[in-house]
Amino acid sequence: MTEYQLLLEEAFAAEHDRHVIAGAQQGVLLANAALAHEPFLQTLVGQDLRGHLRRAAVLFRMYEMCRAGDLPFDAQMSRMPRGGGHWVELRSGQFRAHICRTEGPTAFPDDTPTRQDQRATNQFELTLDENVILLRPEIPAESEKYAWLTFGAAADQLTHLCWGMPAARQDEWLARVNILRRAEGTDTPPATSPSPKTVLRFRDHIEETFRNPGPAASEDLDK
């Protein structure tokens, strides 16, 4: 197991998997509830927003769970430095992480300048190993590391949910955890539908976003 892997698994430990899964799954169900009860989202154009709405709902639910203490991560919701979108930043240990949709458990999110800027944090100084043959990155003990929480969904179920630490430039994983696989065989309760109060809070959140969209989103809109 690499040092990267040890650091990632320490920051986002297995003991919290059941709550991470619950938060992401409830986000998917929140998005479906919004699609089912908002007439304008039932149009063809509204259906095109399904992926964006799922992302917004997963971010919203994870943020709420962190703020309520159901997850041990520090969470901040803020505007992205480029474009008009928002993101939720999770912090744990030496890591900060953003939440992204991806096509599969090992896939990378769509590349954008914002993501390039963020993953550049994982550029560590290269040093010679003890045999003076191969180069390896030396990880400063207190340096900040960057990760993604990637997810995908079909219908009302998660298809994947993973922590991943990307290399600074290439599409390579320095470390990765398949959360659903790691949680197999553990006491993970079945997903429950979000409460009516949670649905209303999410609806208010979406309405507020539409009323105050900020600058027009650019290519950096988080997909």
Phi, psi and omega in degrees: 000130183283165177297324177302313183297318179298317181294318181295316182288334175287319181289321183238077192286157182298331183298342181259001185303316185299326180280326175296316179297315180299318180296314180294318180295319178293329175298317178299316180293325176298315180298317179297322179295320178295318179296326184282334188247356178253111185306319184292338179277352179269358175282171178299320178295319178299321179296331178295339182272001186306312182297317180294323180292321177299315179300314180300320182289320178295316177301314182300313184289320178296319178299313180299318182293323176294316181293330180276351181090004177287337172237144187274009185271148169283135183229134176230133175256125185209168178284140178294149183293340175233147178078191185249008183275173176238160174216166173248126179255125178257139178233134176205129182058231180269005186252148161237147187219147173244156185259130185222146169278141175222165182282340181198173185295333179255359184284155175265149175294162177306136183284134176218159176304323179298315180294323177300317179299316185290316183288345176300342175303330184274024174267105182254158183294137179270136177225160177283144177279181188294338178268358180053043179240312184248151174267141177219151178284134175263124185266111177302136188304320186253012183287151178282136177247158184234141181217167172240147164255106185259145180213163172210159182212153173224131185056242183247019183235144171292138173263330176199158178204117189218145164269137178215137177253107184278151170294158186297322187239311184277156175280074178227144178269124173283330176200152182203144177229121173275102188295317181297321179289319180296329182274356180299134179085355178264172182279076178259112184293153177297152181296138176248149179294143178298149181292158177304325179294321179294319178299317179294319179297320179292320178298318177297321179298316180294316180298320178295322178296319179294325181287329183231070186286344183074197181298153179301135181293143180252199178297347180276001177305124186289116183265000000 
